[in-house]
Amino acid sequence: WTAEIYAMFALGRADVIAAGDLAVQEAVRQLFDLRQRPSDPELRQMAAAWSPWRAVAARLLCVYLHHTNSREGVL
């Protein structure tokens, strides 16, 4: 996870995803209406379709999660 986050943010790599990141997992769960958060291997399999922009997708997922969780009335 640490190396992937470093590659995404410090090195600016576009095709890296931190599949173990709980925020990314939760955003995928909400967005795809899954019963539970996907595991690291499950998320990596899903994210294969997002290549070569997996890091961009991860950032968008984090923004999505922040937006959906900051709405009025959401706990």
Backbone hydrogen bonds, N-H to C=O, Kabsch-Sander energy under -0.5 kcal/mol:
donor,donor_aa,acceptor,acceptor_aa,energy
5,I,1,W,-2.6
6,Y,2,T,-2.5
7,A,3,A,-2.5
8,M,4,E,-2.3
9,F,5,I,-2.8
10,A,6,Y,-1.6
11,L,6,Y,-1.8
13,R,7,A,-2.8
19,A,17,I,-1.5
21,D,18,A,-2.0
25,Q,21,D,-2.4
26,E,22,L,-2.7
27,A,23,A,-2.4
28,V,24,V,-2.3
29,R,25,Q,-2.3
30,Q,26,E,-2.5
31,L,27,A,-3.0
32,F,28,V,-2.5
33,D,30,Q,-0.9
34,L,29,R,-2.5
43,L,39,S,-2.9
44,R,40,D,-2.4
45,Q,41,P,-2.0
46,M,42,E,-2.2
47,A,43,L,-2.9
48,A,44,R,-0.9
48,A,45,Q,-0.5
49,A,46,M,-1.2
50,W,47,A,-1.6
51,S,48,A,-1.1
53,W,50,W,-2.5
55,A,14,A,-2.2
56,V,14,A,-0.8
57,A,53,W,-2.3
58,A,54,R,-2.3
59,R,55,A,-2.1
60,L,56,V,-2.4
61,L,57,A,-2.6
62,C,58,A,-2.1
63,V,59,R,-2.1
64,Y,60,L,-2.7
65,L,61,L,-2.6
66,H,62,C,-2.3
67,H,63,V,-2.7
68,T,64,Y,-2.9
69,N,65,L,-2.3
70,S,66,H,-1.0
70,S,67,H,-0.5
71,R,68,T,-0.5
74,V,71,R,-1.8
